[in-house]
Amino acid sequence: MSDDPVPAYFTWRYILWLTWSNAVTILATVQIFFQAITLDPTLVDRTTAHWVAIANLALMAIISQVKKNNPPGPPPTKGNSP
Protein backbone atom coordinates (compact mmCIF):
# COMPACT_ATOMS: atom_id res chain seq x y z
CA MET A 1 0.00 0.00 0.00
CA SER A 2 1.34 3.42 -0.88
CA ASP A 3 1.66 6.38 1.48
CA ASP A 4 -0.29 8.60 -0.93
CA PRO A 5 -2.95 10.43 1.15
CA VAL A 6 -5.30 10.73 -1.85
CA PRO A 7 -7.20 7.48 -2.28
CA ALA A 8 -7.76 5.93 -5.67
CA TYR A 9 -11.49 6.41 -5.03
CA PHE A 10 -11.40 10.22 -5.34
CA THR A 11 -14.94 11.64 -5.10
CA TRP A 12 -16.89 14.67 -3.89
CA ARG A 13 -17.08 12.94 -0.52
CA TYR A 14 -13.28 13.01 -0.27
CA ILE A 15 -13.16 16.65 -1.38
CA LEU A 16 -15.72 17.59 1.31
CA TRP A 17 -13.74 15.65 3.93
CA LEU A 18 -10.53 17.37 2.86
CA THR A 19 -12.23 20.78 3.04
CA TRP A 20 -13.60 20.08 6.52
CA SER A 21 -10.22 18.76 7.69
CA ASN A 22 -8.54 21.98 6.56
CA ALA A 23 -11.35 24.49 7.15
CA VAL A 24 -9.37 26.82 9.40
CA THR A 25 -6.43 26.91 7.00
CA ILE A 26 -8.74 27.64 4.08
CA LEU A 27 -10.52 30.45 5.97
CA ALA A 28 -7.22 31.97 7.09
CA THR A 29 -5.92 31.91 3.51
CA VAL A 30 -9.09 33.54 2.21
CA GLN A 31 -8.78 36.21 4.89
CA ILE A 32 -5.16 36.89 3.94
CA PHE A 33 -6.12 37.42 0.30
CA PHE A 34 -9.16 39.53 1.19
CA GLN A 35 -7.17 41.75 3.53
CA ALA A 36 -4.38 42.13 0.97
CA ILE A 37 -6.90 43.22 -1.67
CA THR A 38 -8.72 45.59 0.67
CA LEU A 39 -5.59 47.40 1.82
CA ASP A 40 -6.42 49.83 -0.98
CA PRO A 41 -9.06 52.10 0.59
CA THR A 42 -10.59 52.89 -2.80
CA LEU A 43 -11.76 49.27 -3.30
CA VAL A 44 -13.66 48.53 -0.09
CA ASP A 45 -14.83 50.70 2.77
CA ARG A 46 -12.57 50.32 5.82
CA THR A 47 -15.56 49.47 8.04
CA THR A 48 -16.62 46.67 5.69
CA ALA A 49 -13.12 45.17 5.66
CA HIS A 50 -13.03 45.42 9.46
CA TRP A 51 -16.32 43.53 9.94
CA VAL A 52 -15.45 40.89 7.34
CA ALA A 53 -12.19 40.20 9.19
CA ILE A 54 -14.01 39.95 12.53
CA ALA A 55 -16.66 37.63 11.08
CA ASN A 56 -13.99 35.41 9.54
CA LEU A 57 -12.06 35.20 12.80
CA ALA A 58 -15.25 34.35 14.71
CA LEU A 59 -16.08 31.63 12.17
CA MET A 60 -12.57 30.21 12.50
CA ALA A 61 -12.92 30.12 16.29
CA ILE A 62 -16.27 28.30 16.05
CA ILE A 63 -14.95 25.77 13.54
CA SER A 64 -11.85 25.19 15.69
CA GLN A 65 -14.00 24.46 18.73
CA VAL A 66 -16.31 22.13 16.83
CA LYS A 67 -13.35 20.28 15.32
CA LYS A 68 -11.73 20.03 18.76
CA ASN A 69 -14.83 18.28 20.10
CA ASN A 70 -15.48 16.23 16.93
CA PRO A 71 -12.22 15.66 15.06
CA PRO A 72 -12.49 14.53 11.44
CA GLY A 73 -12.39 10.81 10.89
CA PRO A 74 -10.16 8.97 8.46
CA PRO A 75 -10.44 9.91 4.80
CA PRO A 76 -13.22 8.19 2.92
CA THR A 77 -12.07 5.25 0.85
CA LYS A 78 -13.77 2.71 -1.32
CA GLY A 79 -14.08 0.36 1.67
CA ASN A 80 -15.99 2.78 3.93
CA SER A 81 -18.15 4.56 1.33
CA PRO A 82 -21.95 4.35 1.56
TANOR-V462293 format. One record per residue. N is the residue number from 1. RES is the residue in one letter. SS is DSSP state (helix for helix, strand for strand, loop for the rest). NEAR is the number of other ideal C-beta (glycine too) atoms within 10 Angstrom. Layout:
# TANOR-V462293
((N,RES,SS,NEAR) (N,RES,SS,NEAR))
This chain:
# TANOR-V462293
((1,M,loop,3) (2,S,loop,6) (3,D,loop,4) (4,D,loop,7) (5,P,loop,7) (6,V,loop,10) (7,P,loop,14) (8,A,loop,8) (9,Y,loop,14) (10,F,loop,11) (11,T,loop,12) (12,W,helix,8) (13,R,helix,15) (14,Y,helix,16) (15,I,helix,11) (16,L,helix,11) (17,W,helix,16) (18,L,helix,17) (19,T,helix,10) (20,W,helix,14) (21,S,helix,15) (22,N,loop,13) (23,A,helix,17) (24,V,helix,14) (25,T,helix,10) (26,I,helix,15) (27,L,helix,16) (28,A,helix,13) (29,T,helix,11) (30,V,helix,12) (31,Q,helix,17) (32,I,helix,10) (33,F,helix,9) (34,F,helix,15) (35,Q,helix,13) (36,A,helix,9) (37,I,helix,11) (38,T,loop,17) (39,L,loop,10) (40,D,loop,8) (41,P,loop,9) (42,T,loop,5) (43,L,loop,10) (44,V,loop,15) (45,D,loop,11) (46,R,helix,9) (47,T,helix,8) (48,T,helix,11) (49,A,helix,17) (50,H,helix,12) (51,W,helix,11) (52,V,helix,16) (53,A,helix,14) (54,I,helix,10) (55,A,helix,11) (56,N,helix,16) (57,L,helix,13) (58,A,helix,10) (59,L,helix,14) (60,M,helix,17) (61,A,helix,11) (62,I,helix,10) (63,I,helix,15) (64,S,helix,13) (65,Q,helix,10) (66,V,helix,12) (67,K,helix,14) (68,K,helix,8) (69,N,helix,7) (70,N,loop,8) (71,P,loop,8) (72,P,loop,12) (73,G,loop,10) (74,P,loop,7) (75,P,loop,15) (76,P,loop,20) (77,T,loop,12) (78,K,helix,9) (79,G,helix,7) (80,N,helix,11) (81,S,loop,11) (82,P,loop,4))
